[in-house]
Amino acid sequence: MAEKRRKFDAEFREGAVRIVTETGKPLAQVARELGINETTLASWVSRARRNGAAAGGRRESVQEKLERLRRRNTELTKENKELAMERDVRKRCTVLWVK
């Protein structure tokens, strides 16, 4: 009788690929630890590397990523302050309207 194929969601596949690429552990060891076939994991890693190469040609350096995150943090901080001011104004208007 044919064996049923297991389906893995995208989050699991991405996590498995990250373990291989970021930790430097051997592919076979990671596959054993996760309980999946080594060739399955190898195909996921291969596909991720191809997609990464097609997406930009090179990976973002740590400094670039840090700078990008700092800029995003600054933007979000500004937006948060503006929203807090809007909220406070609306609170005051509501209090004046109720009286």
Residue, then its C-alpha position, 0 to 999 in steps of 0.5 A: m500500500a502506498e505511503k501517505r505524503r506528509k504536507f509541511d506548511a511554509e512556516f515550517r519549511e522556512g524555519a528548517v531552511r533558516i536552521v541550516t543556513e544560519t547555524g551551519k549545522p549539516l543538512a543531514q543532522v537538521a533533517r534527523e532532528l526535525g524528522i524529515n527526509e534529507t533530500t526533502l530538506a536539501s530541495w527546500v534549501s536549494r530552492a531558497r538559495r535560488n530564490g534568494a539569488a534571483a531576488g537581489g543577487r546578494r544578501e543584505s549585510v548586518q550593517e545595512k539591515l541594522e540601518r534599515l531597522r533604525r530608519r523604520n523604528t524612527e518612522l514608527t516612533k513619529e507615527n506613534k507620537e502623532l497618533a497619541m496627539e490625535r487621540d488626546v485631542r479627540k479625548r478633549c473634544t469628547v469631554l467638551w462635547v459631553k459637558 
